[in-house]
């Protein structure tokens, strides 16, 4: 077999392997934008708002197990977030 044919066969096999492996290391422009957004979202801190067994609103940095919660979005350029409902007046 000619040496050039062997190299062409090896390169073809490598290219086919790369193609069927999902083109690792290569992304479209849209995929790069989506990945940068995903990475940005994952680096932002998250707070979780939920109610305990007494009905008191809790805000923690980890999600509670077995309870419904909402994720509070916070921004790094501000340290205030809106509450979902007004705080009740204390009873006298």
C-alpha positions in Angstrom: 0.0 0.0 0.0 1.3 3.5 -0.8 2.3 5.6 2.2 0.1 8.5 1.2 -3.0 6.2 1.2 -2.3 5.0 4.7 -2.0 8.6 6.0 -5.2 9.5 4.2 -7.0 6.5 5.8 -5.7 7.4 9.3 -6.8 11.0 8.9 -10.2 9.9 7.6 -10.7 7.7 10.6 -9.6 10.5 13.0 -11.9 13.0 11.3 -14.8 10.6 11.5 -14.1 9.9 15.2 -14.0 13.6 15.9 -17.2 14.2 14.0 -19.2 11.4 15.7 -17.9 12.4 19.1 -19.8 15.7 18.8 -16.9 17.9 17.5 -15.2 18.3 20.9 -13.4 21.6 21.2 -15.5 23.3 18.5 -18.5 25.5 19.1 -20.7 27.6 16.9 -21.0 31.3 17.7 -24.5 30.7 19.2 -23.1 27.9 21.5 -20.3 30.2 22.7 -22.9 32.9 23.6 -25.1 30.4 25.4 -22.2 28.9 27.3 -21.0 32.4 28.4 -24.5 33.2 29.7 -24.7 29.9 31.5 -21.3 30.5 33.1 -22.3 34.0 34.1 -25.5 32.8 35.7 -23.6 30.1 37.7 -21.2 32.6 39.2 -23.8 34.9 40.5 -24.7 34.2 44.2 -28.1 32.7 44.8 -30.4 33.0 47.8 -33.4 30.8 48.5 -36.6 32.2 50.0 -38.9 29.7 51.8 -41.2 29.3 54.8 -40.4 27.2 57.8 -42.9 25.1 59.8 -44.0 28.1 61.8 -44.8 30.2 58.6 -41.7 32.4 59.0 -40.0 33.5 55.8 -36.4 32.2 55.7 -33.7 33.3 53.3 -30.7 31.1 53.0 -27.8 30.4 50.7 -28.7 26.7 50.3 -32.0 25.2 49.1 -34.2 23.7 51.8 -34.9 20.0 51.5 -38.5 19.0 51.2 -39.9 22.5 51.0 -41.1 24.8 48.2 -38.7 27.7 47.6 -38.1 30.6 45.2 -34.7 31.7 44.1 -34.0 35.3 44.9 -32.0 37.0 42.2 -29.5 39.5 43.5 -27.2 41.7 41.6 -23.6 42.5 42.5 -24.1 46.2 42.0 -26.9 46.4 44.7 -27.6 44.8 48.0 -31.3 45.3 48.3 -34.0 43.0 46.9 -37.8 43.3 46.8 -39.9 41.3 49.2 -42.7 39.1 47.9 -45.2 40.4 50.5 -45.3 43.2 53.1 -44.1 42.4 56.6 -47.1 42.1 58.9 -47.6 44.7 61.7 -46.6 43.3 65.2 -49.6 42.5 67.4 -50.0 44.6 70.5 
